[in-house]
Amino acid sequence: MVFDHYAHYYNLLYLDKDYSGETAYVHSLIQRFYTKPVKGLLDIGCGTGTHASYLAQKGYAITGIDLSQEMINSALEKNIPQAHFQVANATDFKLSHSFEVITSLFHVVSYLTTNDDLQNMFDQVSNHLMSGGLFIFDFWYAPAVLTERPSVRIKRLEDADIQVTRIGEPVLKVNENTVDVHFELLIEDKHTHQLTRVKEVHLMRYFSLPEIEKFLQCAGMKLVYSREWMTEKEPSEATWGVCCVAVKSEK
Ligand SMILES: C[S@@+](CC[C@H](N)C(=O)[O-])C[C@H]1O[C@@H](n2cnc3c(N)ncnc32)[C@H](O)[C@@H]1O
């Protein structure tokens, strides 16, 4: 399963990611677009639960789901109060109750690469949202991917025990609106100098705003906000990540 190997190094690889600032941004969107109190928040593709831990500090009761058992194990290890995590697929999950807010953060939607998978995810989101509830998500934005073009990236991070070098080699498939990102992780044990190599291919899809709007509409949701992730700028050819807020239509 994608992310199962990667999961062991995920927290280290994203130690430099501003989860606290991102959570403040998501919290501000919730306050802006949902005026009633929020009891429950579902985070789809919750990964190792880092957004969940910051969201819990803001008072939300979190349910987190993810396709990868290893990512869920890592989230459970955080022992976040008021949080519940389980393995489930974004395209066909069924939970016993609905939520005022559903999030899906850090390009999870871009992992849904077929029209059917994306529509199934949006339908499930709609099924689990209360009337007037919010769906907040971000994705790779087609105009920037096609203008800037994905390139080879190398990232290095270390802790007291290991040094991880991640090489990401993208293959752009313009007729499929996808990028195959071939990741190779080289992990060096700082004590024994033993080297371990892990490979994973992440298939990512980029989207335009009109197609996202159409998929949302088919699922009974209305797009009310689309801006560059964190900056609030109008999306452009220079905007790799776009954040959307959709509202479930009142019945
Ligand atoms: C880039 S990570 C983001 C994780 C987390 N949201 C964060 O911000 O750190 C993408 C996550 O989406 C999950 N994922 C991919 N496809 C999924 C699916 N169909 N259903 C549920 N989770 C999925 C992966 O397992 C992974 O944890």
The ligand as an SDF file (V2000), in Angstrom:
LIG
                    3D

 27 29  0  0  0  0  0  0  0  0999 V2000
    0.6510   13.6190    1.6780 C   0  0  0  0  0  0  0  0  0  0  0  0
   -0.1230   12.5760    2.8460 S   0  0  0  0  0  0  0  0  0  0  0  0
   -0.9930   13.7480    3.8540 C   0  0  0  0  0  0  0  0  0  0  0  0
   -1.2220   13.2410    5.2640 C   0  0  0  0  0  0  0  0  0  0  0  0
   -1.7840   14.2600    6.2430 C   0  0  0  0  0  0  0  0  0  0  0  0
   -3.0710   14.7680    5.8100 N   0  0  0  0  0  0  0  0  0  0  0  0
   -0.8110   15.3920    6.4700 C   0  0  0  0  0  0  0  0  0  0  0  0
   -1.1670   16.5360    6.2050 O   0  0  0  0  0  0  0  0  0  0  0  0
    0.3090   15.1250    6.9290 O   0  0  0  0  0  0  0  0  0  0  0  0
   -1.4530   11.8250    1.9340 C   0  0  0  0  0  0  0  0  0  0  0  0
   -2.2370   10.8270    2.7770 C   0  0  0  0  0  0  0  0  0  0  0  0
   -3.3840   10.4250    2.0370 O   0  0  0  0  0  0  0  0  0  0  0  0
   -3.6020    9.0560    2.3120 C   0  0  0  0  0  0  0  0  0  0  0  0
   -4.4420    8.5050    1.2400 N   0  0  0  0  0  0  0  0  0  0  0  0
   -4.1520    8.3820   -0.0720 C   0  0  0  0  0  0  0  0  0  0  0  0
   -5.1840    7.8220   -0.7340 N   0  0  0  0  0  0  0  0  0  0  0  0
   -6.1670    7.6060    0.1900 C   0  0  0  0  0  0  0  0  0  0  0  0
   -7.4770    7.0610    0.1320 C   0  0  0  0  0  0  0  0  0  0  0  0
   -7.9930    6.6010   -1.0190 N   0  0  0  0  0  0  0  0  0  0  0  0
   -8.1980    6.9840    1.2760 N   0  0  0  0  0  0  0  0  0  0  0  0
   -7.6910    7.4310    2.4510 C   0  0  0  0  0  0  0  0  0  0  0  0
   -6.4470    7.9550    2.5640 N   0  0  0  0  0  0  0  0  0  0  0  0
   -5.6960    8.0450    1.4530 C   0  0  0  0  0  0  0  0  0  0  0  0
   -2.2000    8.4640    2.3650 C   0  0  0  0  0  0  0  0  0  0  0  0
   -2.1570    7.1930    2.9960 O   0  0  0  0  0  0  0  0  0  0  0  0
   -1.4670    9.5610    3.1270 C   0  0  0  0  0  0  0  0  0  0  0  0
   -1.5010    9.3670    4.5150 O   0  0  0  0  0  0  0  0  0  0  0  0
  1  2  1  0
  2  3  1  0
  2 10  1  0
  3  4  1  0
  4  5  1  0
  5  6  1  0
  5  7  1  0
  7  8  2  0
  7  9  1  0
 10 11  1  0
 11 12  1  0
 11 26  1  0
 12 13  1  0
 13 14  1  0
 13 24  1  0
 14 15  1  0
 14 23  1  0
 15 16  2  0
 16 17  1  0
 17 18  1  0
 17 23  2  0
 18 19  1  0
 18 20  2  0
 20 21  1  0
 21 22  2  0
 22 23  1  0
 24 25  1  0
 24 26  1  0
 26 27  1  0
M  CHG  2   2   1   9  -1
M  END
$$$$
